[in-house]
Amino acid sequence: MSKALKNFVAGQWIGSDKTFDKISPFDGTHVAVVHEASAAMVEEAVTRGHDVSIGCDASRWGGLPMKQRLAVIHDLADKLMAHVEDLVEAEVADTGRSYWQASIFDGARAARLFRAYADAAASLENRSMQFSGEMGFRGMWYTTRRPKGVIACICPWNVPLLMACMKVAPALVMGNSAILKPSEETPSSATVLAEVIAASDVPEGAFSLLHGFGAGSAGEFLTSHPKVDAITFTGESRTGSAIMTAAANGLREVSLELGGKNAALVFEDAHMDAVAEGMTRSAFFNCGQICFCTERAYVHRSRFDEYVEMMAGIANGIVIGEKNHNGFNIGPLIGHGHRDKVKALMETVPTHGGEFVAGGGIPSFGDERDNGAFIQPAVAVGSPEDSPFVKQEAFGPVLHVAPFDDDDEAIALANDTQYGLAACIWTENLSRAHRVAPRVRVGHAWINSWQIRDLLSPLTCAKASGVGDQGGRQSLEFSSLPQTVTTRIFEENPACP
């Protein structure tokens, strides 16, 4: 039975006369009727959020001593852990991924972020120093961090719960109001998150949930509002550029994690068993719908044939469309529109001289899953480096494979893209790995691994993959406004005897 998902604005659940349907990408069934937020709802959320974070009502949240605010966040983390099954169920309904994946990589892992950010904030030290000025003055300065105000948290559909928690948690921890705008494709887990926050001691106005779209809807209303003090966004580069343009009005800070066309470099001494395990995940995990996923693999010519045969066998053996499969598997793409985009890019491979050694089509199940948005994991060879399949982000389970002859060529191939998000380096020579990593223009490089990541570690981007830092201390600093306080130290008036 489908649900009605409303907006949560300043402590109230509010419906709308404009709704849209959320359809399952797994079998085409109806998941929910979603109420689209109006401009008036955005205005109310921003106004109340401003008041409770840095305005007239800040004593209830933004002005609370850190210790008291963190106690509220820890209690919220406990409540989220008690609702992990609800969060997982919502993720599975919206995305079609398996319970195994949603349980291990989304549910409890996302909920724990609130506790992790609270602990990180508790150890966030201030700085201070005494000094002497040019005119003989003595003084001392110290720094503090205050709430920034209203932070718009705009999230993608690929890992919606994890992304929501990564943005909302540091914003709330530092005393801001967080306004969450999930993707229209994945409204359900955000609604469960809002329900838990509503039942916590987080005060009304410190968190709001707004459903809707981008242009002409909640996304545009939120990013263009002058009292939104900062915007954190994860998604495609084109949308990030539009958000950055909107944020320029008022010089508001942005943190943008955008697209990628990530490369793996497989050198001649790579341990192929480790490569097989890592590349299975990096190319095909979540049906390739992870911003860090590998879409290009450059392999030393001496191992090229071996690698291609290995990856083709892996792709052909992946379990597809089994929600209850206990192990690595893939579900559907997020919807038919996205599948059409991925399929159209795949269709350019033979027209540009490439060929698929695995996948390249739509699977057939003979049941209701044929109404879903499934696609076969694909491995292609022979595509020119300037072809659409190599240059454009697919955001699907696709892998372009090409050979290289030496380290310089491998690095040049990896860097030949407008993006700069992530890369994997596979070699048993760690000196080589640490020589190569700084030369690859990406924000995050993995050596002999993929997605082995502490969620509080710094995440940076290069080129068209984004601006700003996220994760751990970086997210706490983004969510706060620094201030330096300087005082003069006067000498004692009486002269010393």
N, C-alpha and C positions, 0 to 999 in steps of 0.2 A: 504494500500500500504506500503510495507516494505521500510525501510530507509537504507542508507549507512552511517555507523558510522566510522569516521576517527580518527586518533590520533591528538592531539593538542600539538605541540612541539615548545616551545619558540616563541609563537605568530603565528604559522602557522598550518593550517590543512593539514595533510599529509596522503595520502593513502599508500597502501601496495600491493605487488603482492601476499601476503598470506592473505586470508580472511576465516572467518568461519560464520556460520549461527546462529542467535539467534531465537529459536523456542518458541512460547508461551506455558507455562505449563498449560494454561487454556483450550485451544482447539486444540493445535498442529499446529496452523497457523504460517506462517513465519513473524517474527517481524522486523528483520534487517540483513543486511550483515555487518559484523564487520571486520575492517582492523586490522590485527595483527601487533603490533609494532616490528620492527627489532632491532638488537643490535646497529645499527648505529643511530636509533632514540633515543634509551636510552642514548647513548653516547652524543648526541647533547643536550638532555634534561638535563642531569646531568651537562655537561660542562657549559651551559648557566645559569643553576640554581646556580651553584657555583659562577659564576662571579657576578650575581646580588644580591646575599645574603652576601657573605663574601669575594668576589674576587675583580677584577679590576673595576667592574661596580657597586659596592655595594652602591654607593651614590644614586642610583635610587630606592633602596628598603631596604636592610639590614642596610644601614647607615643613612637612614632617621630618623629624630627625631620622637620619638614615637607618638607625637601628630599628625604629618602629616600622618603617616602610618595608624593610627586609623581612621582618617577622610576618607581615601580611603576604609577601611574595612566597615565603616558605610554606605558609598555610595553603596558598593557592596551588603550589606545586604538589602538595599532598592530595588535594582535592582532584587535581588532574590525573594523578596516578590511579586514583580510585575509579576514574572513568576511562581508563585506557581502552577497554573493550568497545565502548561507545565510539571513541575516536577512531579505532581501527575499522569498525563497521562502516563508519561514514567515509573513510578513505577508500575502502574497497568499493562501496556503492558508486562513488564519484568517478574513480579512475579505472576500475576493472582489474586492478592488480591483485595478486593473490594474498590470502590471509598471512601466509608465511612472510612475504615481503613487508606487508603493512605492519605486522607485529614486530619484526626484528628491526626494521629501519625507520619506522615512522612513530608508532604509538608511544611507548614508554621513553624512547630516545628523545622525542620532541618534548614530552612533558618534563623530563629531567633538565631541560635547558633553563627553566625558570629558577630552579635551585642552583644550577651552575652559575648563572649570571648574578644571582644574589650573593653567592660566596665570592665571586670575583670582585664585586663592588665593595664588599666588606674589607677587602685588602687593597683597595685603590687609594694609594697614599697621596697626600698633598706634598708640595715642595716648599722649602723656605731657605732663606740665606740672609746673613748680615753683610753689609757692605759699607764702603766709605766713598762719598762723592767727591767730585773735583773741587768743590768749594769747602771741603773739610767737614761736610755733614756726615753724620753716621746714620744708618738706617737699617731697616729689615723689611723684607718682602716675603709674602707667602701666597700660595695659590689655593683656590677653592674651585669646586665644580658644582654648578647649579642646574636645575632643569632647564632645558631649552624651550619647552612649551608644548605645542601640539605637533606630534610627529605622525605623518601619514605613512602607513605601512601597506604597500601595494604588492601583492604576492602573485606568483605564477601558479599554474595548474599542475606542474609535473610532480612536485613533492609539496603539496599545499600546506599540510599541517606543520611539517618541519620548518618551512620557510616562514610561516606565520609566527611560530614560536621564536625563531631566530630574530625576528624584528620586534615583536611585541614585548618580549621579555626584557631586553636591555632598556627599551623606552620606559616601561613601567618602573623598573628597578631604579632608574635615575630620577624618578619623580615627574616624568612627563605624562601627558595624556596620549594614548595610542589609539589611532583610528585605523582599523583594519579594513582594507578593501580587497577581498579575495578575488580570484579569477571567477568570471561567470561560469566557467566550466566546472569549478570545484567549490561549491558553496557549503557543503554539508559539514566537514570537519571544523570549519571556521565557526559554524553555528553551535556545534557542541562546545568548542572552546569558549564562546561567548556565554553559553548557558552556565558553564562552570565558574567563569569570572563573575557572572551576575549573582551567584550563590556565595561568593567569597566576600572578604572585607575590603576589597578594592572599591573605593567610593564611586558613587554615580558620577559620570562625566569623565572619569579617568580612562575609560575604555568604551569605544563604540565600534559597532560592526555595520558596514554599509555594503549592500549588494549592488551589483550593476556592471556596466560596461565601461569603456574608456571615453572616447570622444562623445560629447553631448550627454554624458551620463555621470555616474558617481565619480569615476576616475578623473574626468576633467574638472568637475565641480570642486573636488578635493584639492587637486594639485594647483589650481588657479586661485584658491582662496587665500587672501593676504594674511590671515591669521594662522595659517599652517606654517610652522616655523622651520620644518625640515621634512624631507621626503626620502624614504628608503624604498627602493624598487628592485625587484629581480624579474627579468623577462627579456624580451627580444630587443635588439639594439634600436630598431626604429621607434618603438614606444619610449625607450629610455631617452632618446634624443628629444622627443616631444616633451617629456617631463622636464628635462633639463632646460628647455626653452621656456616653459612655464615658470620654473623656479627662478629664472633669471630676473623676473619681475619681483623686486624686493630682495634680491641677492640672497635667496634662501639656500641653505646647504642641501646637497643631495648625496646619496650613496647608491650607486647603480651597479648591479651585477648583471651583465648582458650576455650576448651570444658568444658562441665559440665554434671553431672548426679545429678541434684539438688533435694533435699528432702524437703518435708513439714512435720512438726510434728504437729499433731492435738491431743490436750490433752482433757481430759474428760470434762473440763469446757468450751470448745470452743463454741462460738456463731455460730451455724450451718448456719444461714442465711448469715452471713458475710463470713464464709468458702465457701459456695456455690458460692457467687459472685467472691471471690478472686481466688478460685481454678478453676473456669471456665476459667478465663483468664490465670492463671499461667500454666495450663496444656495444653490448646488448642489454645490460642491466636496465630495468624499468622500460624495456622496449626502446632503449636508446634515448629516452627522454630525461636525461640528466645533463645539466650544462657542462659538466666535466667529461662527458662521454667522449671516447675516441672515435673519430670518423675518418682519420687518415693514419695509415701505418706505413712507415718507411723501413725497409728491412735490408740488411746487408746482402748483397747479391749472392754470397755463398750460402745463405740460409733461406733465400727467397722462396724457392719451390717447396721446401719443407714447411715453411710458415704458411704458405697459401693452402697447401693440402690440409694442414692442421686446422686452420681457421674455418675452412669449408666444412670439414667434418663436424666441428663444434657447432657451427651455425645450423647445419642440417639436423643435428641431434637435440636441439633445444626444445623443451616442452612448451607448448603454446596454449594459452587459454584454459588452464586448469586452476581454478581458484583455490582448491584444497590441496594442491601439490606441495609437499613438504620438502622444498629444496629449490635450487635455481630454476626459474621459469620466466616467461614473459607473458604479459597480458596484452590488451589492445593499445593502440594509440589513443589519445584523449578524445578523439571524435572523428567523424567522417570527413570533416573539412580539413583537418590536419592530415589524415591519411591521404586525401587527394593531393595535398601539397608534397608529401613524401614520395608518393607513387609517381607524380609528374617528374620529380627530380630523378628518380630511378630510371624512368623511361628515356632520359637523355643519355644514359650510358652507352647503349649500342649505337645510337646515332652519332656519337663522338669517337667511335672506335674501340670502346671498352666491352667487356663481357662479364657476366655474373658466373662465378664458380659455385655459388650457393645462393638460394633465395631469389628475390627479384619479383615476387608475385604476391597474390592474396591467398591465404590458406582457405580450404573448404572443410567444414566440420559436419555438414549434413544435419545440423540442428539450429537452435535459436542463436547460436554464436555467429552464424552467417549474417545476422543483422548487426553485428558489432563492427568495430573499426580495427580489425586485426591485419597484420602484414607480416610477411616472412622476414626473419633476419637475413641480411644479404651481405655477401662479400664479392667485391668487383675488382678486376685487374684490367690493365691496359688503357685506362682513361688518361688523356692528356692532362697535365697539371693546370692548364688554363681552362679546363672544361667546367661546366656548371656543377657537376657532381663533386668535383674536388674543391671548388671555390665556395659554394653556397652551403650554409648550415642546413642540414636535413632535420635534425632533432628527431631522429628515428634510428632503428637498428641497422645501420648501414656502415660498411667499412671499405674504403678505397685502399688498395695495397700496391706499392711500387717499390722497386729496388734502388739502392744507392751503393756507391763504391768506396767512399771514404767519409771521415767525420765531417769535414767541411761541407760536403754535398748534403749530408743528412741534416745538418743544422740549417743550411740554406733552404731546403725543402720545407722543414718545419716552420720556418719564419715567413714563408711565402704565402701569407694570408693577411687579411685585414684585421683578424682577431688576435687576441693574446691572453687567453684564459688559463689553459692548463696544458701540460705535456707529460708523457711517461718516457723514461729512459731505461732501457733494458740492457744491462751489461754486467758481467762479473768483475770488470775492472773498475773499482770505485774511484780511482784517480781520474779515469776517463769520465765517469759519470759526473764528478764534481767540476771537471773542466767544461763539459758540455752544458750542464744546467744553466750557468749564468749567461751563456750565449743564446739560449732559446728565450725569445721575448714573450714570456708568459708570467702570470701572477703566481702560479703554483706549479711546481715540477715534482713529480713522484719518481723515485728511483726504485726499480724492481718491485713496483707495487702500483696500486690505484685505489683512491678513495680510502686509504688508511689515514684517517684525519680526525684529530681532536676538534670538535665543533667550536671550541673557544680559541683555536689557533687563528692567526691572521690570514685573511683572504683578500688578496689584491688582484687587480686586473690591469691589463695593458691594451693599448690601441682601442679598437671598437668594442672590446669586451667589458668596458665599464670604467668608472671613476670612483675613487674613495675606497676605504678599507672597511672590512667587516670581520666580525668574529672577536670574541673575548674583549680585551681592553679597548680595541679599536671601536667596537660597537658601543661600549659604555662612553667613550669619549665623544663619539658622534652624537650620542643622545644627551649630551650635557654641554653647558656653556662655561668655559673657563673664565676665571677672573683672577687678576693679580692685585693684592692689597699691599700697599707700601706705607710704612710709618717711619717718621724720624725718631731717632733716639737722642734725646738731649743730654748734654753733660750736666753734672751736678753744679749748681750755682756757687756754693762756697768753695773757695780756693783751698787746696790741700796745704796744711801747715808745713 
